[in-house]
Amino acid sequence: MVLALHALSGAAIASIMPQPLIALPLAFVSHFAFDWLPHTDYSVQAIKEKRRGAWLFFNIGGAVLEGSAGFAIILLLLGWQPLLFLAAFLAMLPDGLWVMQSLFPKIPFLKQFRAFHRKLHYRGERKIIKTLPFDVAMATILLLVVLSA
């Protein structure tokens, strides 16, 4: 799932369950639940192959911009609420750890984490034409939850 949707899922959880000891672990775990569903994704293949250049820049740069857009949406709609931003960050964190494992493949914890993450990840077709409607539906639902809380 793209990072903005993970950010929105974390914020949605924290907005309906404002107790940090419950909301923050749930936001982190929500990442795996949402990754199990059909979705569009970024690739880390260029990092693994140590490729540089435009593809790597646009893929990683796009992910950073798009994750930042998730934070911006939360800020614009709900203002500065530290719990929502921390929950959004934790909901995106597993993808950051996935990228870190691609950069540092010999770190045992990251290797084990990626294997776990991969087991729970959606394995179906990821053509954007097929997954975009699902991504849009998820964004709509998450925005409605965030705005109604």
N, C-alpha and C positions, 0 to 999 in steps of 0.2 A: 504494500500500500504506500502511496506517496506520503511524504513527511507531513504535509499540511493536514491531511486527514488523521494521521496519528496525533498531531498536536491538538486538533479539534476533539478527538476522542478523549484525550487526557483532560482537556478543559471541561468537556461535557461531564465526565465522571466527577471531577472536583466541584463543578457547579451544582450537581444534584446531591453530592455527598461531601459536604465541606469539612469533615473531620479528617485532618491530615494523615493520621495513622491508618485510616482505611482508604482514603482517596489516592494517596501516593503509590502504595503497592498495587492497587487496582489499576491505576493508570499504566504502570510498567507492564503488568500482566496483560492488559488490554491489547498491547502491541501484538502479542502472539495470537490472540483470538482474532483480531482483524487481519493479520497476515494469513490466516487459514482460509479466509474468504477470497473469491476471485478479485484481482486487482491489477493495476498497472504498477510497474516497478522500475527502479533504476538498476543498471548493471555495474558490477565491480570488476568485470573482466579486464578492462584496461589497466586497472591497478595491479591485478594479479600478474598480468603479462608485462608489467613495468613499462607500458606504453605511455608516452607523453604526447602533448600536442592538443589540437582542437577538440578531439573526441573526449579526452579526459577532462579538459577544462569545462566543456559544456555539460558533461554528465555530472561531475562533482559540483561545479558551479551552479548548475540548474537545481540540484538537490538542495544546496545551501540556500539559494534564493527562494525556492519553493517552501522549504522548512521555515524560513524567515517570514514568508507570506502567511503561514499558519499563525505565527506569533502576532503578526500585524493585524490579522483578522480578529483575533482574540482581544487585542488592545483596543482596536477601533470599536468593537461591539460592546465590550464589557469594562473597558478601562483597565488601569493597573491593579491587578489582584495577584499578589505573589503566589498564592496557592495554585491558581489556575495556570500560571506560567511554569511553575515547578512540575505540575502534573503533565503539562504539555511536553516539557523537556523529557521527563521520564518515559512518556509514551513513545517518544522518538529515539530514545537512547539505544535500544537493541540494534537499530540500523547503523548507528554510529559505531557500536562495538563490532558489527559485521565488517564495516569498512576498515576499522583498526586491525582486524584479523587479516584482512587482505594486505595491509601495509606491513604488518609484523606477524607473519605466519608461524613463527616458532614459539610464540608465547602460549604455553599450555592452556591457561584459562580461556583465552580468546578462541583457541582452536576448539575446546570443548563447548564453549558458548555457541559458536557458529554451528557446530554439529547439531546441538539442541534446537537452535533457531531454524535450521534447515528442515528438521523433521516435522516441524509444525507449520511450515510454509506451504502456501498454495502451489500446487504442481500443474495446474491446468494451463490452457493456452493463455498467453498474455498479450495478444494483439490488441492494441489500444482501441480499435474499432469494436472489439467485443467486450473489453473491460471498462471502457469509459462510461457507459450508462450506469454500471454498478458504482463506479467512483462518484459520479454525480449524485446518485441516489443516497449514498452514504454521507456525502458532504451536506446534502439537504437535511437529512435526518439529524446529523450531529449539530448543524447550525440551529435547527428548531429546538433541540434539547438545550443547547447553551442559552439561547434567547429566552426560553420559557422558564429557566431556573431563577 
